[in-house]
Amino acid sequence: MIMNESLKYLKKKLPILEWSLDYNVDKGLADLVAGVTAGLTLIPQSLAYASLAGLEPQYGLYSSLCGGITYTVFGTVPELNIAPTALLSLLTYSYTHDLSYDSHTGATLLTFLAGLLELLCGLLHLGFLVDFVSTPVVAGFTSAGAITIATAQVKNLLGLKFTAESFIDVWKQVAMHISEVKLYDALLGSSCCVFLLLMRKLKDCGEPPLEDHHEQSKESVNGCKKFIWFCSVSRNALVVISSAIMVYALNLHDIKPFSVTAHVPPGWPNISSPPFEAFSVHQNRTLHVFDMMKELGSGIFVVPFIAILGNVAIAKAFSQGKIVDASQEMIAVGLCNIFGSFFGSYPVNASFSRAAVSNASGVKTPLAGVYTGAMVILAFTFLTPYFTYIPKTTLSAVIICAVLFMVEVAITKMIWKINKIDLIPFLLTLISCLLLGIETGILIGVTVDIVMLLYSIARPKVLFEKIQISQDKVYLKVTPTSSIFFPSAQYLRENILKTNIEEGTNTNIIVLDCHRITRLDFTGGKCLGDLVKDLKKKGKFVIFLLPLKNMENTIRVTCDPTIPIVHSDSEVKSLLEGKIEANKFLHGFFKSNLEEVTTNL
Amino acid sequence: MIMNESLKYLKKKLPILEWSLDYNVDKGLADLVAGVTAGLTLIPQSLAYASLAGLEPQYGLYSSLCGGITYTVFGTVPELNIAPTALLSLLTYSYTHDLSYDSHTGATLLTFLAGLLELLCGLLHLGFLVDFVSTPVVAGFTSAGAITIATAQVKNLLGLKFTAESFIDVWKQVAMHISEVKLYDALLGSSCCVFLLLMRKLKDCGEPPLEDHHEQSKESVNGCKKFIWFCSVSRNALVVISSAIMVYALNLHDIKPFSVTAHVPPGWPNISSPPFEAFSVHQNRTLHVFDMMKELGSGIFVVPFIAILGNVAIAKAFSQGKIVDASQEMIAVGLCNIFGSFFGSYPVNASFSRAAVSNASGVKTPLAGVYTGAMVILAFTFLTPYFTYIPKTTLSAVIICAVLFMVEVAITKMIWKINKIDLIPFLLTLISCLLLGIETGILIGVTVDIVMLLYSIARPKVLFEKIQISQDKVYLKVTPTSSIFFPSAQYLRENILKTNIEEGTNTNIIVLDCHRITRLDFTGGKCLGDLVKDLKKKGKFVIFLLPLKNMENTIRVTCDPTIPIVHSDSEVKSLLEGKIEANKFLHGFFKSNLEEVTTNL
């Protein structure tokens, strides 16, 4: 029994033990194809994202090494591939580019710390925190991130050289330096963009329908279509390779019209513990880990939070109706980052585009990550000499065409259609992320969202209805439409009292319908008591209809131990018509009070 | 018409225009008695509270001058008397005792700024902010304030001399200095306490019942009882006067065993604009208003917030079932403070004990405040020479016996009885107010409260019920018990999906009962859409039961435009039995899907 429980727990924490049991050749082949395809997307992306993070290109490859392999052991969703992503690269840049010590050292420490926090959140089941970031806020900051990233790449795309920080700054500088545009860079960059967008479009024609591909037999997909689809999903690799070949060919004739990628040192990364000391050039002294952390600032919390947010969302999107174990996902991503930090990785998480490619390639288990990892190893052991032929503008085109579709136009339309008020957090997040930075933007978005939520909780609707039970007997039915918590308690009390004064002129009977009140906190209970006392002073008689069992106790304590509580509309009627034995509900004072009131009806 | 509206508005903003119309001799007499009685409570209190605020005793009198008179014009609840209170005195002390400039100057500026903010909150109708402080948190900080104040007075009560800041500090110092206790001070102080507590007890016998006194005719109250009651409510004045007479008598024989109150300069306060400049001794320079405000720090927000909180709560407690115009109350208190700051007042608001005295004295209109004001003027013009005979220990006894009953024992019992979980914010607030100060304590209490509220919103209950419609047809009815907002959306989706997998094995029909969902935000709508897609993938057929009109649109957009929506249990039955024309609900895909599913039932 205990053995069984332990085994179950172990399988939960090491999902590889579960799926490896019935692994077979078919699955192996599917994973191989999917892993290699994802690798073709990942390698050019990782070079590009590294420069986005302000790091040398090889660090993009190093960062892609551990994720897939670690996730194979600890991960649960086969589609996920843990490696550099656009948003985390942007965040890494913003937290590490102005450190007083080496920014790659900072990025690696950040990876380690973020991993630790992710692991901790997973172990403590703190995943519910993610629920407090609403879809509009996520859409807002993702869109803002995409716009910021694309903006930053316009510089490389046009071959311009300047330094600019913010979104507005970049566009200002572009306008100022527009005369210095390098024609060849700009031409190549824009043709790459056009090519990438067309190839992306092509996929839609060739791709097997994403939703049903598990059920659909592979044979039914036409071979030609499949080839087109494969070209489309490896379009990043295609455009990078062909640009590199062109540059190589031109180089042979000593023509060098393009800015190219810096030299990438070949071979494996140094394997060492994450850096807990660093030399500060500004301060001319060795910093200890706490000094280093101080400079990383809120990044230590923001980076893992965004990583978890992204990861859980993508995992849920690809879970195909299965339950995602969010805690296990956090543990897996945490370990990917912790192990990665030993290989000089910068913060990584899952990317939606790579997950979509894996899914479309028919991935079966997380083992695909091992094949992707192998591709990455191939890249940094054999391909590095050729990386110096990759034009910068091509990598910028890759980034721009990847992030362009992160701008959430569809969701904006949907929000407009179904709940316009949610455009407030969306637009606020978007605009403040663009103008004040991702971190401040998210904080503003979440705060506004929670304030709006609290306000709507504080001001619930109350329904008032006059009900005629006989020709001359009328009662006022008052129905609060939601639970009563402290922010709404006083409001409800006053609202009911006020309407009562206005509407209740021809009746002295108030029936408080509680069937929609699921919870009642102490403040709510006390206010109900005060309300009943207020109404009593005005000569009204209050009946509670359908409160939950645990609420009955509260009502008796705060209002009156003898207050009548009934459980159906007909009981109300019987009570008011005196059919139910009065003693069942009423003792002492209330009995006479009711008689007095009913005779006045 | 416009004239009428303007007049109505003017009467709302200047309530004196309303009640002065039918003012008469009877009311005038009642107000006179009540005003004088309240004055007898107020004068000794104000001397004592001033020392609590770290100011000279005359400032207590000056602070009592403006409140009553201003409130007569702008106030709405006759019982309220705006003057120094224990809690605000404590706050004033904690924000002004370590300023780099004169603490009375700081207190006066604080009064002006607090008044401005209160006025602003009233004009902008920001009173709803008060709703976010729950009853347990209010009880927690009031109790902690009372304990802190009483603790601080133990020093004077025993005639000890030391400086100590925090609650724990004071008790430590008392223990250390216990051998230095001045016997006579301690004896007098404790006998005053015993006298005051006994007199208070007496009141309960003599007092006309508080609730009904408006209805009850005065004549029915026995004259002797009335005299006892009057002695009881003016017990503070009695104890102070008799102590002073004793000290005076002993002085005549040159016996001076007690520490007495410092000399109080006679006559009116200086009337001048609130101080916008001050000389800093530490910095040896003149500070401007912004420097002064910087030193007051968060007090500028905390003091008016607590003042509003207290005032609105007391106003509601004494409103006798009438609606309290919270905004007008804020305006009134704001103006009391603003005008007061011209007379050297420190921050003031209403006190529960004075309101209770006024109520029991049969107050009719806010004009009583003018009589109380007149008493105060009498005090500082004629009585000041006699104030030096008042022993400090007597004033401490007055304070201790006043605040002792602010420790909310009754509410604690009530929370225990009806909602034990609310003891968490109560105890947390109480303890952190005692250990970390009122301000931090309230902040912690409110934060914990809101986090608990958000958590309970994020994790609503869902009811699952299997319903048999015929021998072989069963459906699963799923009822979320509250509105769906972003914090609960994902949880609900997963909870329903999970239970469905566990419970829904013998049925493919899910009926989502929406009758308790009052609101659905964008995130909630999207998650419902995802849920329906998840369930569809598992071969389930989803029917929506009783959604609100505006929710129907959302459901059609996010789930499926053809999803069946019905409005009663019987419609569900008819739909599943195929009695209702299928086309009414189903088109295309869904029609065949339903047929497929129902044949498998």
Interface residues (C-beta under 8 A of the other chain):
Chain A: F128 V130 D131 F132 V133 S134 T135 P136 E211 K316 Q320 G321 I323 V324 M414 I415 K417 I418 N419 I421 D422 D449 I450 L453 L454 Y455 S456 I457 A458 R459 P460 K461 T481 S482 S483 F485 F486 P487 S488 A489 Q490 Y491 E494 L497 K498 I501 R516 T518 R519 L520 D521 F522 T523 G525 K526 D530 K533 D534 L535 K537 K538 N553 T554 V557 T558
Chain B: F128 V130 D131 F132 V133 S134 T135 P136 K316 Q320 G321 I323 V324 M414 I415 K417 I418 N419 I421 D422 D449 I450 L453 L454 Y455 S456 I457 A458 R459 P460 K461 T481 S482 S483 F485 F486 P487 S488 A489 Q490 Y491 E494 L497 K498 I501 R516 T518 R519 L520 D521 F522 T523 G525 K526 D530 K533 D534 L535 K537 K538 N553 T554 V557 T558
